[in-house]
Amino acid sequence: MSVVEELSESLSNGQLILFIGAGISMSLGLPSYSKLIHEIGEQLDYDGEVFHGLGDYLTLAEFYHLKKKGLRELQDYMRKKWEIPDSDIKQSRLHKAIVDLGKSIIYTTNFDGFLEKAYRLHSKPYKAISNVQDLVNIRADATQIIKLHGDINTPSKMVFTESSYALGKSILFMGYSLSDINIRYLIYRLNKQWESENSKSFQPKSYIYIGKPNPVQEEVLKSRGIIPVIAETDDQNESLIQFLNNIKNATTSKEK
């Protein structure tokens, strides 16, 4: 079976998920993610190439966020520079080919709204998911366009920094001590991010596996939306293995 046949079979069985990156938007003239990082570096008075080498994309975006006290200036810049006529989007054969696949779920890391516009211009139903409220409001009758980085048209909800990546997902923390500054900082940042979204009621449950009971820290964790899971025996490794096997077995049973 050829690659095309394999993909065709996966598509017909509903087992194909599209994950769309910057290259699709570049076909309409947008910069690559690397070029965007250069541009935001220049906005911070860095040489673009030098800035690009100072960290990974998310760390550099986090730095921009801290220095500019938010992303609004960047969002305004992107909205102004990335204005593409609807006629160009409708005439894009690449975007039409994506729409014609009829996919029910699409993941994209692109900030722009070209994909959504393509669906609208070709009269195909879609649901854009670009912030935490949308994650619990998914439509079954339309293509779901899940925007992992958010959207430049929704200020304050553009997922562009490290701490935002875990929003909308249940998390299981393993291998951390409650005294570990890394885990405490991450939990703090996630909690503050949900508070800033004014969407605490939408926050999924998250969990942390710990070796020994600690009622004080357990209470604090619960207040931040983290449910402690305590090892059942003194052999913490064996208890964790059994815990994970139980999760796997429960999942397998549901699929039968």
ChimeraX attribute file (.defattr): number of C-alpha atoms within 10 A of each C-alpha:
attribute: neighborCount
match mode: 1-to-1
recipient: residues
	/A:1	6
	/A:2	7
	/A:3	8
	/A:4	9
	/A:5	10
	/A:6	10
	/A:7	14
	/A:8	15
	/A:9	13
	/A:10	13
	/A:11	15
	/A:12	11
	/A:13	9
	/A:14	12
	/A:15	11
	/A:16	16
	/A:17	13
	/A:18	14
	/A:19	13
	/A:20	18
	/A:21	15
	/A:22	17
	/A:23	14
	/A:24	18
	/A:25	22
	/A:26	12
	/A:27	14
	/A:28	17
	/A:29	12
	/A:30	19
	/A:31	16
	/A:32	15
	/A:33	16
	/A:34	13
	/A:35	14
	/A:36	16
	/A:37	22
	/A:38	19
	/A:39	20
	/A:40	20
	/A:41	21
	/A:42	15
	/A:43	15
	/A:44	14
	/A:45	10
	/A:46	14
	/A:47	14
	/A:48	19
	/A:49	15
	/A:50	11
	/A:51	18
	/A:52	20
	/A:53	11
	/A:54	10
	/A:55	11
	/A:56	10
	/A:57	18
	/A:58	17
	/A:59	15
	/A:60	21
	/A:61	19
	/A:62	18
	/A:63	16
	/A:64	20
	/A:65	17
	/A:66	11
	/A:67	11
	/A:68	14
	/A:69	10
	/A:70	14
	/A:71	23
	/A:72	16
	/A:73	13
	/A:74	18
	/A:75	19
	/A:76	14
	/A:77	13
	/A:78	17
	/A:79	14
	/A:80	10
	/A:81	10
	/A:82	17
	/A:83	12
	/A:84	14
	/A:85	10
	/A:86	13
	/A:87	10
	/A:88	12
	/A:89	21
	/A:90	18
	/A:91	12
	/A:92	14
	/A:93	12
	/A:94	16
	/A:95	22
	/A:96	17
	/A:97	10
	/A:98	17
	/A:99	21
	/A:100	12
	/A:101	12
	/A:102	14
	/A:103	20
	/A:104	18
	/A:105	18
	/A:106	18
	/A:107	17
	/A:108	19
	/A:109	18
	/A:110	22
	/A:111	23
	/A:112	22
	/A:113	15
	/A:114	22
	/A:115	23
	/A:116	19
	/A:117	17
	/A:118	23
	/A:119	22
	/A:120	14
	/A:121	15
	/A:122	13
	/A:123	10
	/A:124	15
	/A:125	14
	/A:126	22
	/A:127	20
	/A:128	21
	/A:129	20
	/A:130	22
	/A:131	23
	/A:132	22
	/A:133	17
	/A:134	15
	/A:135	15
	/A:136	13
	/A:137	10
	/A:138	16
	/A:139	13
	/A:140	11
	/A:141	10
	/A:142	16
	/A:143	21
	/A:144	20
	/A:145	23
	/A:146	23
	/A:147	23
	/A:148	20
	/A:149	21
	/A:150	25
	/A:151	23
	/A:152	23
	/A:153	16
	/A:154	12
	/A:155	15
	/A:156	16
	/A:157	18
	/A:158	21
	/A:159	24
	/A:160	22
	/A:161	18
	/A:162	15
	/A:163	19
	/A:164	20
	/A:165	14
	/A:166	13
	/A:167	20
	/A:168	18
	/A:169	13
	/A:170	13
	/A:171	14
	/A:172	14
	/A:173	16
	/A:174	12
	/A:175	13
	/A:176	15
	/A:177	16
	/A:178	17
	/A:179	9
	/A:180	9
	/A:181	11
	/A:182	12
	/A:183	16
	/A:184	14
	/A:185	11
	/A:186	14
	/A:187	18
	/A:188	14
	/A:189	15
	/A:190	19
	/A:191	19
	/A:192	15
	/A:193	17
	/A:194	19
	/A:195	13
	/A:196	12
	/A:197	14
	/A:198	12
	/A:199	13
	/A:200	17
	/A:201	9
	/A:202	16
	/A:203	19
	/A:204	15
	/A:205	15
	/A:206	18
	/A:207	17
	/A:208	20
	/A:209	21
	/A:210	21
	/A:211	21
	/A:212	14
	/A:213	12
	/A:214	12
	/A:215	10
	/A:216	8
	/A:217	13
	/A:218	18
	/A:219	13
	/A:220	12
	/A:221	20
	/A:222	14
	/A:223	11
	/A:224	17
	/A:225	17
	/A:226	22
	/A:227	18
	/A:228	22
	/A:229	19
	/A:230	17
	/A:231	19
	/A:232	15
	/A:233	12
	/A:234	10
	/A:235	10
	/A:236	17
	/A:237	13
	/A:238	13
	/A:239	17
	/A:240	21
	/A:241	11
	/A:242	14
	/A:243	16
	/A:244	12
	/A:245	12
	/A:246	12
	/A:247	11
	/A:248	11
	/A:249	12
	/A:250	11
	/A:251	11
	/A:252	10
	/A:253	8
	/A:254	7
	/A:255	7
	/A:256	5
